[in-house]
């Protein structure tokens, strides 16, 4: 089965590699905490922003990348790193 590729791999893969690096995980945790703080501080309908902040927070803490499956890569951060290492060795 062939996949329809709607992205430029030379751009998407380095970005995904960053997201799955220790610095990227830290950035996702900080982004999640910031969204939660802003949503809680503003209140009202902004609580939806706080709920949205749970996704990058959980992704950073539990080491998974929500964007990777969109580009045909594994969801798990560990599996993504293994797959990206094996693709660069070829």
HTML snippet that shows the backbone in 3Dmol.js (N, CA, C, O; Angstrom):
<script src="https://3Dmol.org/build/3Dmol-min.js"></script>
<div id="view" style="width:600px;height:400px;position:relative"></div>
<script>
const pdb = `
ATOM      1  N   UNK A   1       0.837  -1.170   0.000  1.00  0.00           N
ATOM      2  CA  UNK A   1       0.000   0.000   0.000  1.00  0.00           C
ATOM      3  C   UNK A   1       0.890   1.245   0.000  1.00  0.00           C
ATOM      4  O   UNK A   1       1.810   1.355   0.811  1.00  0.00           O
ATOM      5  N   UNK A   2       0.620   2.157  -0.890  1.00  0.00           N
ATOM      6  CA  UNK A   2       1.408   3.396  -0.983  1.00  0.00           C
ATOM      7  C   UNK A   2       0.774   4.467  -0.129  1.00  0.00           C
ATOM      8  O   UNK A   2      -0.447   4.525   0.017  1.00  0.00           O
ATOM      9  N   UNK A   3       1.622   5.325   0.440  1.00  0.00           N
ATOM     10  CA  UNK A   3       1.146   6.446   1.233  1.00  0.00           C
ATOM     11  C   UNK A   3       1.223   7.722   0.423  1.00  0.00           C
ATOM     12  O   UNK A   3       2.145   7.929  -0.366  1.00  0.00           O
ATOM     13  N   UNK A   4       0.249   8.558   0.632  1.00  0.00           N
ATOM     14  CA  UNK A   4       0.252   9.869   0.009  1.00  0.00           C
ATOM     15  C   UNK A   4       1.085  10.797   0.883  1.00  0.00           C
ATOM     16  O   UNK A   4       0.757  10.994   2.053  1.00  0.00           O
ATOM     17  N   UNK A   5       2.142  11.364   0.344  1.00  0.00           N
ATOM     18  CA  UNK A   5       3.033  12.228   1.102  1.00  0.00           C
ATOM     19  C   UNK A   5       2.695  13.680   0.798  1.00  0.00           C
ATOM     20  O   UNK A   5       2.823  14.137  -0.338  1.00  0.00           O
ATOM     21  N   UNK A   6       2.259  14.400   1.833  1.00  0.00           N
ATOM     22  CA  UNK A   6       1.849  15.787   1.664  1.00  0.00           C
ATOM     23  C   UNK A   6       2.777  16.750   2.401  1.00  0.00           C
ATOM     24  O   UNK A   6       2.360  17.851   2.760  1.00  0.00           O
ATOM     25  N   UNK A   7       4.006  16.358   2.628  1.00  0.00           N
ATOM     26  CA  UNK A   7       4.935  17.195   3.367  1.00  0.00           C
ATOM     27  C   UNK A   7       6.318  17.042   2.765  1.00  0.00           C
ATOM     28  O   UNK A   7       6.578  16.125   1.986  1.00  0.00           O
ATOM     29  N   UNK A   8       7.190  17.945   3.133  1.00  0.00           N
ATOM     30  CA  UNK A   8       8.574  17.867   2.690  1.00  0.00           C
ATOM     31  C   UNK A   8       9.387  17.193   3.794  1.00  0.00           C
ATOM     32  O   UNK A   8       9.603  17.803   4.842  1.00  0.00           O
ATOM     33  N   UNK A   9       9.847  15.949   3.595  1.00  0.00           N
ATOM     34  CA  UNK A   9      10.559  15.236   4.659  1.00  0.00           C
ATOM     35  C   UNK A   9      11.799  15.969   5.153  1.00  0.00           C
ATOM     36  O   UNK A   9      12.160  15.847   6.323  1.00  0.00           O
ATOM     37  N   UNK A  10      12.448  16.718   4.293  1.00  0.00           N
ATOM     38  CA  UNK A  10      13.654  17.423   4.711  1.00  0.00           C
ATOM     39  C   UNK A  10      13.347  18.534   5.713  1.00  0.00           C
ATOM     40  O   UNK A  10      14.249  19.013   6.398  1.00  0.00           O
ATOM     41  N   UNK A  11      12.084  18.945   5.804  1.00  0.00           N
ATOM     42  CA  UNK A  11      11.677  19.961   6.777  1.00  0.00           C
ATOM     43  C   UNK A  11      11.031  19.295   7.998  1.00  0.00           C
ATOM     44  O   UNK A  11      11.345  19.651   9.133  1.00  0.00           O
ATOM     45  N   UNK A  12      10.145  18.347   7.775  1.00  0.00           N
ATOM     46  CA  UNK A  12       9.377  17.750   8.865  1.00  0.00           C
ATOM     47  C   UNK A  12      10.232  16.888   9.774  1.00  0.00           C
ATOM     48  O   UNK A  12      10.075  16.953  10.993  1.00  0.00           O
ATOM     49  N   UNK A  13      11.124  16.089   9.232  1.00  0.00           N
ATOM     50  CA  UNK A  13      11.899  15.162  10.058  1.00  0.00           C
ATOM     51  C   UNK A  13      12.810  15.894  11.044  1.00  0.00           C
ATOM     52  O   UNK A  13      12.845  15.497  12.208  1.00  0.00           O
ATOM     53  N   UNK A  14      13.548  16.934  10.657  1.00  0.00           N
ATOM     54  CA  UNK A  14      14.347  17.644  11.675  1.00  0.00           C
ATOM     55  C   UNK A  14      13.494  18.276  12.784  1.00  0.00           C
ATOM     56  O   UNK A  14      13.906  18.298  13.944  1.00  0.00           O
ATOM     57  N   UNK A  15      12.336  18.776  12.437  1.00  0.00           N
ATOM     58  CA  UNK A  15      11.447  19.356  13.447  1.00  0.00           C
ATOM     59  C   UNK A  15      10.979  18.273  14.407  1.00  0.00           C
ATOM     60  O   UNK A  15      10.965  18.481  15.620  1.00  0.00           O
ATOM     61  N   UNK A  16      10.597  17.121  13.874  1.00  0.00           N
ATOM     62  CA  UNK A  16      10.167  16.016  14.723  1.00  0.00           C
ATOM     63  C   UNK A  16      11.318  15.485  15.567  1.00  0.00           C
ATOM     64  O   UNK A  16      11.115  15.087  16.714  1.00  0.00           O
ATOM     65  N   UNK A  17      12.519  15.477  15.009  1.00  0.00           N
ATOM     66  CA  UNK A  17      13.682  15.053  15.803  1.00  0.00           C
ATOM     67  C   UNK A  17      13.881  15.988  16.987  1.00  0.00           C
ATOM     68  O   UNK A  17      14.179  15.540  18.094  1.00  0.00           O
ATOM     69  N   UNK A  18      13.715  17.302  16.754  1.00  0.00           N
ATOM     70  CA  UNK A  18      13.831  18.242  17.874  1.00  0.00           C
ATOM     71  C   UNK A  18      12.769  17.960  18.926  1.00  0.00           C
ATOM     72  O   UNK A  18      13.079  17.911  20.116  1.00  0.00           O
ATOM     73  N   UNK A  19      11.512  17.772  18.504  1.00  0.00           N
ATOM     74  CA  UNK A  19      10.435  17.524  19.456  1.00  0.00           C
ATOM     75  C   UNK A  19      10.695  16.284  20.294  1.00  0.00           C
ATOM     76  O   UNK A  19      10.249  16.214  21.439  1.00  0.00           O
ATOM     77  N   UNK A  20      11.405  15.306  19.750  1.00  0.00           N
ATOM     78  CA  UNK A  20      11.678  14.066  20.464  1.00  0.00           C
ATOM     79  C   UNK A  20      13.031  14.061  21.154  1.00  0.00           C
ATOM     80  O   UNK A  20      13.425  13.039  21.716  1.00  0.00           O
ATOM     81  N   UNK A  21      13.750  15.172  21.127  1.00  0.00           N
ATOM     82  CA  UNK A  21      15.004  15.287  21.862  1.00  0.00           C
ATOM     83  C   UNK A  21      14.689  15.719  23.296  1.00  0.00           C
ATOM     84  O   UNK A  21      13.573  16.156  23.575  1.00  0.00           O
ATOM     85  N   UNK A  22      15.653  15.605  24.202  1.00  0.00           N
ATOM     86  CA  UNK A  22      15.411  16.084  25.581  1.00  0.00           C
ATOM     87  C   UNK A  22      15.017  17.563  25.621  1.00  0.00           C
ATOM     88  O   UNK A  22      14.150  17.942  26.408  1.00  0.00           O
ATOM     89  N   UNK A  23      15.628  18.394  24.798  1.00  0.00           N
ATOM     90  CA  UNK A  23      15.259  19.814  24.764  1.00  0.00           C
ATOM     91  C   UNK A  23      13.835  19.997  24.254  1.00  0.00           C
ATOM     92  O   UNK A  23      13.103  20.852  24.751  1.00  0.00           O
ATOM     93  N   UNK A  24      13.441  19.208  23.275  1.00  0.00           N
ATOM     94  CA  UNK A  24      12.084  19.285  22.743  1.00  0.00           C
ATOM     95  C   UNK A  24      11.045  18.830  23.751  1.00  0.00           C
ATOM     96  O   UNK A  24       9.966  19.414  23.857  1.00  0.00           O
ATOM     97  N   UNK A  25      11.384  17.775  24.494  1.00  0.00           N
ATOM     98  CA  UNK A  25      10.470  17.321  25.543  1.00  0.00           C
ATOM     99  C   UNK A  25      10.298  18.415  26.592  1.00  0.00           C
ATOM    100  O   UNK A  25       9.183  18.678  27.043  1.00  0.00           O
ATOM    101  N   UNK A  26      11.399  19.048  26.979  1.00  0.00           N
ATOM    102  CA  UNK A  26      11.342  20.134  27.956  1.00  0.00           C
ATOM    103  C   UNK A  26      10.491  21.285  27.414  1.00  0.00           C
ATOM    104  O   UNK A  26       9.688  21.866  28.144  1.00  0.00           O
ATOM    105  N   UNK A  27      10.670  21.609  26.136  1.00  0.00           N
ATOM    106  CA  UNK A  27       9.896  22.691  25.515  1.00  0.00           C
ATOM    107  C   UNK A  27       8.404  22.363  25.516  1.00  0.00           C
ATOM    108  O   UNK A  27       7.579  23.250  25.736  1.00  0.00           O
ATOM    109  N   UNK A  28       8.050  21.102  25.272  1.00  0.00           N
ATOM    110  CA  UNK A  28       6.638  20.721  25.289  1.00  0.00           C
ATOM    111  C   UNK A  28       6.054  20.836  26.694  1.00  0.00           C
ATOM    112  O   UNK A  28       4.916  21.273  26.861  1.00  0.00           O
ATOM    113  N   UNK A  29       6.827  20.447  27.699  1.00  0.00           N
ATOM    114  CA  UNK A  29       6.353  20.569  29.081  1.00  0.00           C
ATOM    115  C   UNK A  29       6.141  22.040  29.433  1.00  0.00           C
ATOM    116  O   UNK A  29       5.119  22.403  30.016  1.00  0.00           O
ATOM    117  N   UNK A  30       7.106  22.880  29.079  1.00  0.00           N
ATOM    118  CA  UNK A  30       6.990  24.317  29.367  1.00  0.00           C
ATOM    119  C   UNK A  30       5.797  24.918  28.617  1.00  0.00           C
ATOM    120  O   UNK A  30       5.047  25.710  29.188  1.00  0.00           O
ATOM    121  N   UNK A  31       5.617  24.552  27.354  1.00  0.00           N
ATOM    122  CA  UNK A  31       4.477  25.054  26.580  1.00  0.00           C
ATOM    123  C   UNK A  31       3.163  24.626  27.219  1.00  0.00           C
ATOM    124  O   UNK A  31       2.242  25.432  27.352  1.00  0.00           O
ATOM    125  N   UNK A  32       3.075  23.365  27.612  1.00  0.00           N
ATOM    126  CA  UNK A  32       1.859  22.879  28.253  1.00  0.00           C
ATOM    127  C   UNK A  32       1.554  23.616  29.541  1.00  0.00           C
ATOM    128  O   UNK A  32       0.412  24.004  29.788  1.00  0.00           O
ATOM    129  N   UNK A  33       2.587  23.812  30.373  1.00  0.00           N
ATOM    130  CA  UNK A  33       2.389  24.546  31.627  1.00  0.00           C
ATOM    131  C   UNK A  33       1.986  25.992  31.369  1.00  0.00           C
ATOM    132  O   UNK A  33       1.156  26.544  32.091  1.00  0.00           O
ATOM    133  N   UNK A  34       2.570  26.611  30.341  1.00  0.00           N
ATOM    134  CA  UNK A  34       2.227  27.992  30.003  1.00  0.00           C
ATOM    135  C   UNK A  34       0.769  28.097  29.545  1.00  0.00           C
ATOM    136  O   UNK A  34       0.056  29.011  29.958  1.00  0.00           O
ATOM    137  N   UNK A  35       0.329  27.177  28.703  1.00  0.00           N
ATOM    138  CA  UNK A  35      -1.062  27.201  28.237  1.00  0.00           C
ATOM    139  C   UNK A  35      -2.030  26.994  29.405  1.00  0.00           C
ATOM    140  O   UNK A  35      -3.068  27.651  29.487  1.00  0.00           O
ATOM    141  N   UNK A  36      -1.679  26.081  30.299  1.00  0.00           N
ATOM    142  CA  UNK A  36      -2.531  25.836  31.468  1.00  0.00           C
ATOM    143  C   UNK A  36      -2.581  27.079  32.351  1.00  0.00           C
ATOM    144  O   UNK A  36      -3.655  27.466  32.811  1.00  0.00           O
ATOM    145  N   UNK A  37      -1.437  27.704  32.590  1.00  0.00           N
ATOM    146  CA  UNK A  37      -1.387  28.892  33.449  1.00  0.00           C
ATOM    147  C   UNK A  37      -2.186  30.047  32.850  1.00  0.00           C
ATOM    148  O   UNK A  37      -2.948  30.710  33.552  1.00  0.00           O
ATOM    149  N   UNK A  38      -2.009  30.283  31.556  1.00  0.00           N
ATOM    150  CA  UNK A  38      -2.732  31.394  30.902  1.00  0.00           C
ATOM    151  C   UNK A  38      -4.229  31.118  30.902  1.00  0.00           C
ATOM    152  O   UNK A  38      -5.026  32.011  31.191  1.00  0.00           O
ATOM    153  N   UNK A  39      -4.613  29.893  30.579  1.00  0.00           N
ATOM    154  CA  UNK A  39      -6.036  29.553  30.583  1.00  0.00           C
ATOM    155  C   UNK A  39      -6.668  29.678  31.952  1.00  0.00           C
ATOM    156  O   UNK A  39      -7.796  30.154  32.079  1.00  0.00           O
ATOM    157  N   UNK A  40      -5.946  29.253  32.979  1.00  0.00           N
ATOM    158  CA  UNK A  40      -6.475  29.360  34.346  1.00  0.00           C
ATOM    159  C   UNK A  40      -6.519  30.807  34.800  1.00  0.00           C
ATOM    160  O   UNK A  40      -7.456  31.212  35.488  1.00  0.00           O
ATOM    161  N   UNK A  41      -5.529  31.585  34.428  1.00  0.00           N
ATOM    162  CA  UNK A  41      -5.460  32.986  34.849  1.00  0.00           C
ATOM    163  C   UNK A  41      -6.584  33.816  34.212  1.00  0.00           C
ATOM    164  O   UNK A  41      -7.200  34.648  34.877  1.00  0.00           O
ATOM    165  N   UNK A  42      -6.843  33.579  32.915  1.00  0.00           N
ATOM    166  CA  UNK A  42      -7.870  34.358  32.220  1.00  0.00           C
ATOM    167  C   UNK A  42      -9.282  33.887  32.539  1.00  0.00           C
ATOM    168  O   UNK A  42     -10.226  34.675  32.475  1.00  0.00           O
ATOM    169  N   UNK A  43      -9.435  32.622  32.879  1.00  0.00           N
ATOM    170  CA  UNK A  43     -10.744  32.090  33.261  1.00  0.00           C
ATOM    171  C   UNK A  43     -11.736  32.090  32.110  1.00  0.00           C
ATOM    172  O   UNK A  43     -11.352  32.214  30.947  1.00  0.00           O
ATOM    173  N   UNK A  44     -12.999  31.953  32.437  1.00  0.00           N
ATOM    174  CA  UNK A  44     -14.063  31.924  31.418  1.00  0.00           C
ATOM    175  C   UNK A  44     -13.835  30.821  30.403  1.00  0.00           C
ATOM    176  O   UNK A  44     -13.470  29.699  30.755  1.00  0.00           O
ATOM    177  N   UNK A  45     -14.053  31.151  29.148  1.00  0.00           N
ATOM    178  CA  UNK A  45     -13.848  30.181  28.069  1.00  0.00           C
ATOM    179  C   UNK A  45     -12.371  29.865  27.837  1.00  0.00           C
ATOM    180  O   UNK A  45     -12.036  28.925  27.116  1.00  0.00           O
ATOM    181  N   UNK A  46     -11.496  30.656  28.452  1.00  0.00           N
ATOM    182  CA  UNK A  46     -10.059  30.402  28.303  1.00  0.00           C
ATOM    183  C   UNK A  46      -9.638  29.113  29.001  1.00  0.00           C
ATOM    184  O   UNK A  46      -8.511  28.657  28.808  1.00  0.00           O
ATOM    185  N   UNK A  47     -10.512  28.515  29.804  1.00  0.00           N
ATOM    186  CA  UNK A  47     -10.207  27.223  30.400  1.00  0.00           C
ATOM    187  C   UNK A  47      -9.995  26.163  29.323  1.00  0.00           C
ATOM    188  O   UNK A  47      -9.302  25.169  29.544  1.00  0.00           O
ATOM    189  N   UNK A  48     -10.598  26.384  28.156  1.00  0.00           N
ATOM    190  CA  UNK A  48     -10.358  25.449  27.047  1.00  0.00           C
ATOM    191  C   UNK A  48      -8.886  25.457  26.645  1.00  0.00           C
ATOM    192  O   UNK A  48      -8.339  24.422  26.264  1.00  0.00           O
ATOM    193  N   UNK A  49      -8.252  26.607  26.730  1.00  0.00           N
ATOM    194  CA  UNK A  49      -6.818  26.703  26.461  1.00  0.00           C
ATOM    195  C   UNK A  49      -6.032  25.895  27.488  1.00  0.00           C
ATOM    196  O   UNK A  49      -5.049  25.235  27.152  1.00  0.00           O
ATOM    197  N   UNK A  50      -6.471  25.954  28.733  1.00  0.00           N
ATOM    198  CA  UNK A  50      -5.826  25.171  29.782  1.00  0.00           C
ATOM    199  C   UNK A  50      -5.980  23.678  29.507  1.00  0.00           C
ATOM    200  O   UNK A  50      -5.037  22.911  29.703  1.00  0.00           O
ATOM    201  N   UNK A  51      -7.155  23.266  29.058  1.00  0.00           N
ATOM    202  CA  UNK A  51      -7.352  21.854  28.708  1.00  0.00           C
ATOM    203  C   UNK A  51      -6.468  21.453  27.535  1.00  0.00           C
ATOM    204  O   UNK A  51      -5.912  20.355  27.521  1.00  0.00           O
ATOM    205  N   UNK A  52      -6.338  22.330  26.561  1.00  0.00           N
ATOM    206  CA  UNK A  52      -5.472  22.070  25.422  1.00  0.00           C
ATOM    207  C   UNK A  52      -4.018  21.931  25.866  1.00  0.00           C
ATOM    208  O   UNK A  52      -3.259  21.162  25.274  1.00  0.00           O
ATOM    209  N   UNK A  53      -3.629  22.666  26.896  1.00  0.00           N
ATOM    210  CA  UNK A  53      -2.268  22.602  27.415  1.00  0.00           C
ATOM    211  C   UNK A  53      -1.916  21.253  28.008  1.00  0.00           C
ATOM    212  O   UNK A  53      -0.737  20.930  28.152  1.00  0.00           O
ATOM    213  N   UNK A  54      -2.922  20.457  28.355  1.00  0.00           N
ATOM    214  CA  UNK A  54      -2.649  19.125  28.893  1.00  0.00           C
ATOM    215  C   UNK A  54      -1.989  18.220  27.860  1.00  0.00           C
ATOM    216  O   UNK A  54      -1.215  17.334  28.224  1.00  0.00           O
ATOM    217  N   UNK A  55      -2.283  18.427  26.581  1.00  0.00           N
ATOM    218  CA  UNK A  55      -1.723  17.569  25.532  1.00  0.00           C
ATOM    219  C   UNK A  55      -0.202  17.710  25.414  1.00  0.00           C
ATOM    220  O   UNK A  55       0.493  16.698  25.500  1.00  0.00           O
ATOM    221  N   UNK A  56       0.353  18.924  25.218  1.00  0.00           N
ATOM    222  CA  UNK A  56       1.814  18.997  25.151  1.00  0.00           C
ATOM    223  C   UNK A  56       2.483  18.659  26.484  1.00  0.00           C
ATOM    224  O   UNK A  56       3.602  18.146  26.501  1.00  0.00           O
ATOM    225  N   UNK A  57       1.811  18.940  27.590  1.00  0.00           N
ATOM    226  CA  UNK A  57       2.368  18.589  28.898  1.00  0.00           C
ATOM    227  C   UNK A  57       2.500  17.070  29.020  1.00  0.00           C
ATOM    228  O   UNK A  57       3.556  16.566  29.401  1.00  0.00           O
ATOM    229  N   UNK A  58       1.439  16.348  28.701  1.00  0.00           N
ATOM    230  CA  UNK A  58       1.477  14.882  28.768  1.00  0.00           C
ATOM    231  C   UNK A  58       2.461  14.310  27.753  1.00  0.00           C
ATOM    232  O   UNK A  58       3.165  13.343  28.044  1.00  0.00           O
ATOM    233  N   UNK A  59       2.510  14.905  26.563  1.00  0.00           N
ATOM    234  CA  UNK A  59       3.427  14.418  25.529  1.00  0.00           C
ATOM    235  C   UNK A  59       4.877  14.555  25.972  1.00  0.00           C
ATOM    236  O   UNK A  59       5.694  13.673  25.711  1.00  0.00           O
ATOM    237  N   UNK A  60       5.195  15.646  26.636  1.00  0.00           N
ATOM    238  CA  UNK A  60       6.554  15.839  27.122  1.00  0.00           C
ATOM    239  C   UNK A  60       6.896  14.933  28.279  1.00  0.00           C
ATOM    240  O   UNK A  60       7.997  14.385  28.339  1.00  0.00           O
ATOM    241  N   UNK A  61       5.970  14.768  29.192  1.00  0.00           N
ATOM    242  CA  UNK A  61       6.225  13.938  30.375  1.00  0.00           C
ATOM    243  C   UNK A  61       6.309  12.464  30.006  1.00  0.00           C
ATOM    244  O   UNK A  61       7.205  11.759  30.469  1.00  0.00           O
ATOM    245  N   UNK A  62       5.382  11.993  29.173  1.00  0.00           N
ATOM    246  CA  UNK A  62       5.307  10.567  28.856  1.00  0.00           C
ATOM    247  C   UNK A  62       6.037  10.190  27.575  1.00  0.00           C
ATOM    248  O   UNK A  62       5.947   9.044  27.133  1.00  0.00           O
ATOM    249  N   UNK A  63       6.753  11.121  26.975  1.00  0.00           N
ATOM    250  CA  UNK A  63       7.604  10.891  25.809  1.00  0.00           C
ATOM    251  C   UNK A  63       6.851  10.282  24.628  1.00  0.00           C
ATOM    252  O   UNK A  63       7.150   9.171  24.190  1.00  0.00           O
ATOM    253  N   UNK A  64       5.881  11.021  24.130  1.00  0.00           N
ATOM    254  CA  UNK A  64       5.257  10.653  22.860  1.00  0.00           C
ATOM    255  C   UNK A  64       5.073  11.920  22.046  1.00  0.00           C
ATOM    256  O   UNK A  64       4.970  13.019  22.591  1.00  0.00           O
ATOM    257  N   UNK A  65       5.033  11.750  20.735  1.00  0.00           N
ATOM    258  CA  UNK A  65       4.903  12.897  19.841  1.00  0.00           C
ATOM    259  C   UNK A  65       3.599  12.763  19.074  1.00  0.00           C
ATOM    260  O   UNK A  65       3.417  11.814  18.312  1.00  0.00           O
ATOM    261  N   UNK A  66       2.699  13.705  19.270  1.00  0.00           N
ATOM    262  CA  UNK A  66       1.389  13.636  18.624  1.00  0.00           C
ATOM    263  C   UNK A  66       1.459  13.956  17.135  1.00  0.00           C
ATOM    264  O   UNK A  66       0.548  13.604  16.386  1.00  0.00           O
ATOM    265  N   UNK A  67       2.523  14.617  16.697  1.00  0.00           N
ATOM    266  CA  UNK A  67       2.647  14.967  15.282  1.00  0.00           C
ATOM    267  C   UNK A  67       3.283  13.855  14.449  1.00  0.00           C
ATOM    268  O   UNK A  67       3.034  13.771  13.246  1.00  0.00           O
ATOM    269  N   UNK A  68       4.090  13.011  15.064  1.00  0.00           N
ATOM    270  CA  UNK A  68       4.842  11.999  14.319  1.00  0.00           C
ATOM    271  C   UNK A  68       3.951  11.064  13.490  1.00  0.00           C
ATOM    272  O   UNK A  68       4.303  10.789  12.343  1.00  0.00           O
ATOM    273  N   UNK A  69       2.816  10.559  14.001  1.00  0.00           N
ATOM    274  CA  UNK A  69       1.992   9.678  13.168  1.00  0.00           C
ATOM    275  C   UNK A  69       1.457  10.355  11.906  1.00  0.00           C
ATOM    276  O   UNK A  69       1.177   9.683  10.913  1.00  0.00           O
ATOM    277  N   UNK A  70       1.313  11.677  11.941  1.00  0.00           N
ATOM    278  CA  UNK A  70       0.862  12.385  10.744  1.00  0.00           C
ATOM    279  C   UNK A  70       1.884  12.287   9.613  1.00  0.00           C
ATOM    280  O   UNK A  70       1.545  12.448   8.441  1.00  0.00           O
ATOM    281  N   UNK A  71       3.132  12.024   9.978  1.00  0.00           N
ATOM    282  CA  UNK A  71       4.207  11.926   8.999  1.00  0.00           C
ATOM    283  C   UNK A  71       4.716  10.501   8.846  1.00  0.00           C
ATOM    284  O   UNK A  71       5.819  10.282   8.346  1.00  0.00           O
ATOM    285  N   UNK A  72       3.909   9.525   9.279  1.00  0.00           N
ATOM    286  CA  UNK A  72       4.263   8.126   9.105  1.00  0.00           C
ATOM    287  C   UNK A  72       5.329   7.630  10.067  1.00  0.00           C
ATOM    288  O   UNK A  72       5.968   6.611   9.805  1.00  0.00           O
ATOM    289  N   UNK A  73       5.532   8.330  11.173  1.00  0.00           N
ATOM    290  CA  UNK A  73       6.517   7.929  12.169  1.00  0.00           C
ATOM    291  C   UNK A  73       5.779   7.401  13.400  1.00  0.00           C
ATOM    292  O   UNK A  73       4.593   7.682  13.574  1.00  0.00           O
ATOM    293  N   UNK A  74       6.471   6.633  14.262  1.00  0.00           N
ATOM    294  CA  UNK A  74       5.799   6.092  15.451  1.00  0.00           C
ATOM    295  C   UNK A  74       5.442   7.158  16.478  1.00  0.00           C
ATOM    296  O   UNK A  74       6.096   8.197  16.571  1.00  0.00           O
ATOM    297  N   UNK A  75       4.398   6.883  17.243  1.00  0.00           N
ATOM    298  CA  UNK A  75       3.928   7.793  18.286  1.00  0.00           C
ATOM    299  C   UNK A  75       4.900   7.853  19.464  1.00  0.00           C
ATOM    300  O   UNK A  75       5.120   8.924  20.030  1.00  0.00           O
ATOM    301  N   UNK A  76       5.472   6.730  19.830  1.00  0.00           N
ATOM    302  CA  UNK A  76       6.381   6.651  20.970  1.00  0.00           C
ATOM    303  C   UNK A  76       7.685   7.390  20.682  1.00  0.00           C
ATOM    304  O   UNK A  76       8.266   7.234  19.608  1.00  0.00           O
ATOM    305  N   UNK A  77       8.139   8.185  21.628  1.00  0.00           N
ATOM    306  CA  UNK A  77       9.385   8.926  21.455  1.00  0.00           C
ATOM    307  C   UNK A  77      10.583   8.004  21.305  1.00  0.00           C
ATOM    308  O   UNK A  77      11.467   8.258  20.487  1.00  0.00           O
ATOM    309  N   UNK A  78      10.617   6.925  22.097  1.00  0.00           N
ATOM    310  CA  UNK A  78      11.724   5.975  22.014  1.00  0.00           C
ATOM    311  C   UNK A  78      11.750   5.294  20.645  1.00  0.00           C
ATOM    312  O   UNK A  78      12.808   5.177  20.026  1.00  0.00           O
ATOM    313  N   UNK A  79      10.595   4.850  20.179  1.00  0.00           N
ATOM    314  CA  UNK A  79      10.534   4.196  18.855  1.00  0.00           C
ATOM    315  C   UNK A  79      10.860   5.178  17.738  1.00  0.00           C
ATOM    316  O   UNK A  79      11.484   4.809  16.743  1.00  0.00           O
ATOM    317  N   UNK A  80      10.435   6.432  17.905  1.00  0.00           N
ATOM    318  CA  UNK A  80      10.752   7.450  16.902  1.00  0.00           C
ATOM    319  C   UNK A  80      12.259   7.636  16.803  1.00  0.00           C
ATOM    320  O   UNK A  80      12.806   7.694  15.702  1.00  0.00           O
ATOM    321  N   UNK A  81      12.930   7.729  17.939  1.00  0.00           N
ATOM    322  CA  UNK A  81      14.378   7.914  17.934  1.00  0.00           C
ATOM    323  C   UNK A  81      15.083   6.726  17.303  1.00  0.00           C
ATOM    324  O   UNK A  81      16.053   6.902  16.567  1.00  0.00           O
ATOM    325  N   UNK A  82      14.605   5.514  17.581  1.00  0.00           N
ATOM    326  CA  UNK A  82      15.187   4.326  16.956  1.00  0.00           C
ATOM    327  C   UNK A  82      14.978   4.347  15.449  1.00  0.00           C
ATOM    328  O   UNK A  82      15.895   4.043  14.687  1.00  0.00           O
ATOM    329  N   UNK A  83      13.776   4.704  15.020  1.00  0.00           N
ATOM    330  CA  UNK A  83      13.472   4.745  13.584  1.00  0.00           C
ATOM    331  C   UNK A  83      14.274   5.830  12.875  1.00  0.00           C
ATOM    332  O   UNK A  83      14.754   5.618  11.761  1.00  0.00           O
ATOM    333  N   UNK A  84      14.424   6.993  13.513  1.00  0.00           N
ATOM    334  CA  UNK A  84      15.170   8.070  12.860  1.00  0.00           C
ATOM    335  C   UNK A  84      16.659   7.751  12.830  1.00  0.00           C
ATOM    336  O   UNK A  84      17.349   8.150  11.892  1.00  0.00           O
ATOM    337  N   UNK A  85      17.176   7.034  13.848  1.00  0.00           N
ATOM    338  CA  UNK A  85      18.586   6.617  13.817  1.00  0.00           C
ATOM    339  C   UNK A  85      18.834   5.616  12.709  1.00  0.00           C
ATOM    340  O   UNK A  85      19.845   5.703  12.012  1.00  0.00           O
ATOM    341  N   UNK A  86      17.925   4.662  12.534  1.00  0.00           N
ATOM    342  CA  UNK A  86      18.120   3.649  11.500  1.00  0.00           C
ATOM    343  C   UNK A  86      17.967   4.234  10.097  1.00  0.00           C
ATOM    344  O   UNK A  86      18.593   3.751   9.154  1.00  0.00           O
ATOM    345  N   UNK A  87      17.139   5.271   9.952  1.00  0.00           N
ATOM    346  CA  UNK A  87      16.969   5.890   8.619  1.00  0.00           C
ATOM    347  C   UNK A  87      18.168   6.752   8.256  1.00  0.00           C
ATOM    348  O   UNK A  87      18.452   6.931   7.072  1.00  0.00           O
ATOM    349  N   UNK A  88      18.881   7.293   9.244  1.00  0.00           N
ATOM    350  CA  UNK A  88      20.051   8.119   8.932  1.00  0.00           C
ATOM    351  C   UNK A  88      21.283   7.282   8.669  1.00  0.00           C
ATOM    352  O   UNK A  88      22.238   7.769   8.064  1.00  0.00           O
ATOM    353  N   UNK A  89      21.288   6.024   9.111  1.00  0.00           N
ATOM    354  CA  UNK A  89      22.436   5.137   8.882  1.00  0.00           C
ATOM    355  C   UNK A  89      22.504   4.638   7.456  1.00  0.00           C
ATOM    356  O   UNK A  89      23.578   4.272   6.979  1.00  0.00           O
ATOM    357  N   UNK A  90      21.379   4.618   6.767  1.00  0.00           N
ATOM    358  CA  UNK A  90      21.348   4.056   5.401  1.00  0.00           C
ATOM    359  C   UNK A  90      22.167   4.859   4.451  1.00  0.00           C
ATOM    360  O   UNK A  90      22.247   4.524   3.269  1.00  0.00           O
TER     361      UNK A  90
END
`;
const viewer = $3Dmol.createViewer("view");
viewer.addModel(pdb, "pdb");
viewer.setStyle({}, {cartoon: {color: "spectrum"}});
viewer.zoomTo();
viewer.render();
</script>
